[in-house]
Amino acid sequence: MTIMTGGDALAAQLIHEGVDQIFGLPGVQLDFAVDGLAKVQDRVKFLHVRHEQTTAYMADGYARSTGKVGVAMFVPGPGLFNAMAGLSTAWACSSPVLAICGQIQSNAIGKGYGLLHEVNGQSDTLATVTKWSAMARAPQEIPGLVREAFHQLRTGRPRPVGIEVPPDVLQAQADITLCDPVDEALHVVHPDAAEVKHAAELLRHAKRPVIWAGWGVQNANATGELTALAERLQAPVCTSNNGRGAIPSDHPLALDGLASRALFPLADVVIVVGSRFMGSAGVLSARAPDARFIYINADEHDFAAPRAVSAQLHADAKTALADLLAELDALAARPSAAPDCDKLRAWCHEQYAGVEPQYTLLKALRNAIPRDGILVNEMTQVGYVSRQTYPVYAPRTFITPGWQGTLGFGYPTALGVAAGNPDKAVVSINGDGGFGFGLAELATARQHDLNCVAVVFNDKAYGNVKRLQQQQFNRTLGSDLRNPDFVKVAEAFGVPAIRVHSADALEGALRSALAARGPHLIEIPVDEMPNPAHLMSESAKPPFPAPPNPLL
């Protein structure tokens, strides 16, 4: 036992659990928490930002790109409300984020005194974007709560968790004993052995198996096991928008969501790994009416109706796939599915090539970004097309806002990616509308010298909103934007910037920026772009010719 403040105990237990970076915005309720971190700044970095939403976005980007826990710290009340955009995205994307939220004085909670940053029902609000949350009522409780937070983060489906600590608890001194850190190996859950055998039996008799892979494959570091199973079965692998990177795009069996429209109607067994398997119009199993479905997921909720389940393996993807591979060890070699996949891949790219200029701009990005470089997507016209056409070669190198679709997600999240991956190329693609949400974080990028290039496609509008208004109502309202000169703004923050006007110039400028390292901005003025929804949506009905039958 050691005499320390609650703030010291918080810092010490976070270090005990392996935390090396925290993304925060200080405030009076957090003074003693920040003081605790200041005493150990040789062991843990505190990266301060310009807006609380960025604390959560950076923690999310850090977590998803590294596989470590991302930690966000912010003041109570409006600080929490600001951070909730990032926490809701982390929830949607199964991201292991620890939210450390300030509080008002312990003896005033729930009293309605009108204290600084007091809001009604803060704990209930935090609970809406976390899988578990708790409040420390004494400094001695802090190490145990931090340890329980990490237990929750490493058990079951990764999602944000939250800890609230009132300022008097952070300031108080007590005899405090730190807890042993969570041993992640102790929390490995194996699927039911009978279900593994049943799934293996279905696959032994399958003639046209298909694999659908979501983000859970990468979250579980199971890309090797997934690729091994695909090769053993000679099963094409289609990835969800959020799951790209589960298998390298240039693997002979790798396909995308568009190709699944040809494969699903012919499949007799579909393995769904680490995915909700839902599109905007509902569960995707309707596309495979004659198939048996094997679901692999850490969250039992994702086995529920309206899904039709023939076998369910409740475990993380790595464990379940390893057990399934062992059960299929003696499976006879199967004919290669690569020629059929080649046909489908060629057909897909014929469709994508008609979506311009997005397709050409994405080729320029891919040419300039190294194979292990990380692209952070955004809710923008080029971003929508990237969900299927941008080749992804390595796990954790394509980061999206998932089904939450949070506008403004891109640049702040990319800064967290850059903080966690200082030796990798990190590129954030944005529209002018979304980039405006985090414009002030150019200062954060410069202050912490984060190696991230922001690419801003400027059409002077909330482009998607404007197009939909025109299509539905033949008028627009609130969708045109008056933008600053993004190049001059970046330069005012000390960030090198350039404006280019073509895909070739974008490729050259991006290569130069990545070679120079540090924060950069590239602006590209663009016109209105065509709607790619018929190609990108997992549920859309295609207005183009039917895909080829890979069995012919």
Sequence and secondary structure as in RCSB ss.txt:
>XXXX:A:sequence
MTIMTGGDALAAQLIHEGVDQIFGLPGVQLDFAVDGLAKVQDRVKFLHVRHEQTTAYMADGYARSTGKVGVAMFV
PGPGLFNAMAGLSTAWACSSPVLAICGQIQSNAIGKGYGLLHEVNGQSDTLATVTKWSAMARAPQEIPGLVREAF
HQLRTGRPRPVGIEVPPDVLQAQADITLCDPVDEALHVVHPDAAEVKHAAELLRHAKRPVIWAGWGVQNANATGE
LTALAERLQAPVCTSNNGRGAIPSDHPLALDGLASRALFPLADVVIVVGSRFMGSAGVLSARAPDARFIYINADE
HDFAAPRAVSAQLHADAKTALADLLAELDALAARPSAAPDCDKLRAWCHEQYAGVEPQYTLLKALRNAIPRDGIL
VNEMTQVGYVSRQTYPVYAPRTFITPGWQGTLGFGYPTALGVAAGNPDKAVVSINGDGGFGFGLAELATARQHDL
NCVAVVFNDKAYGNVKRLQQQQFNRTLGSDLRNPDFVKVAEAFGVPAIRVHSADALEGALRSALAARGPHLIEIP
VDEMPNPAHLMSESAKPPFPAPPNPLL
>XXXX:A:secstr
 EEEEHHHHHHHHHHHTT  EEEE   GGGHHHHHHHHTTTTTSEEEE SSHHHHHHHHHHHHHHHSS EEEEE 
STHHHHHHHHHHHHHHHTT  EEEEEE S GGGTTS    TT  TTHHHHHHTT SEEEE SSGGGHHHHHHHHH
HHHTSSS   EEEEE HHHHH EEEE       GGGG     HHHHHHHHHHHHT SSEEEEE THHHHTT HHH
HHHHHHHHT  EEE GGGTTSS TTSTTEE TTTHHHHGGG SEEEEES   EETTEEGGGG TT EEEEEES G
GGG TTS  SEEEES HHHHHHHHHHHTTT       HHHHHHHHHHHHHHHTTSTTHHHHHHHHHHHS TT EE
E  SSHHHHHHHHHS   STT EE  GGG  TT HHHHHHHHHHH TTS EEEEEEHHHHHHTGGGHHHHHHTT 
  EEEEEE SB HHHHHHHHHHHS  SS B     HHHHHHHTT  EEE  SHHHHHHHHHHHHHH S EEEEEE
       HHHH SS   SS     TT 
